[in-house]
């Protein structure tokens, strides 16, 4: 009896030690930095290299925006619906967009991603990392340069693609809300709320190819800040085209120098997504937590997360938010196209000064 009690006490103690060591065990890498897993040590030199030589010393500029867009265009390349017809449906976040650059960059929705693929390739070549892991890693590190961003999760261990993703897996700005929601549901069972959360990415974004006459035209007035302005400004009445009219996938925007995608406009007003969209206005905490969770899910599409190594502690802490939610100068609550029927639009101050005109994101 006494032996039995002692034995169960010992096994309890062992279980406690295992659980405890899983929480506290740290590895010190050769450069002195600490991480939870020795395999993550290889990421520190890559981090330093991309911060210095891809992201211009830690900026939240064009290469960061393009790297973030690339995480999506690689990961969303998966379709169980296509696979069910007996055809390869894509491998998700498997690097196929860069490995099969010649094929996938010819897909209409991938217009322009060849630029960042070509910029990233030398980094992949000089480090020991899979293309699939690099694309997601570079996106997460890039976002950590943007004030107000969440600290995104990073996993390694993805296997590189051996086949390209099929065409039409990346949504287009002229797709209907029905088709966009169906595409995300097919790719990874994303809910409409998760789709809205993923679109927080458009707070650090600009378009080069929607209206090619005005490359670098941002989607909100603060493209270097991970703030809620995108969710505010997409709800304002559109009054102008920043460049030429008649571009596919573009609708009128409320601010000079700002471009509005038709898909963002419609998602902000559709009854399935409007209240979720509005809920991000002036809610930095929700912006951070919801984007972090949805991004994590996106970056492991096509993989079982239990087969991957969590290296999230390698990611630097992003700078604190650097803006207060506001209406751009010259605009106010009167310009809101209220779409959510349940909750009123939050009360916000208007920026002082003459009507806002946004500068393009400079190429670097
Ligand atoms: C409904 C889904 C989406 C559509 C239709 C869409 C469409 C677009 C379009 C048309 C552009 C402009 C490309 C150009 O002309 O240069 C763009 C830019 C961008 N997108 Fe999306 N997008 C979607 C979802 C996402 C998601 C889920 C992410 C990331 C998680 C993302 C990240 C970005 C970023 C960061 C840019 C800016 C790239 C730059 O500044 O160079 N997008 N998107």
Boltz pocket constraint, residues with backbone or C-beta under 6 A from the ligand:
constraints:
  - pocket:
      binder: B
      contacts: [[A, 62], [A, 64], [A, 65], [A, 66], [A, 68], [A, 69], [A, 72], [A, 111], [A, 112], [A, 171], [A, 172], [A, 173], [A, 174], [A, 180], [A, 195], [A, 198], [A, 199], [A, 201], [A, 202], [A, 204], [A, 205], [A, 206], [A, 207], [A, 208], [A, 209], [A, 210], [A, 211], [A, 249], [A, 261], [A, 263]]
      max_distance: 6.0
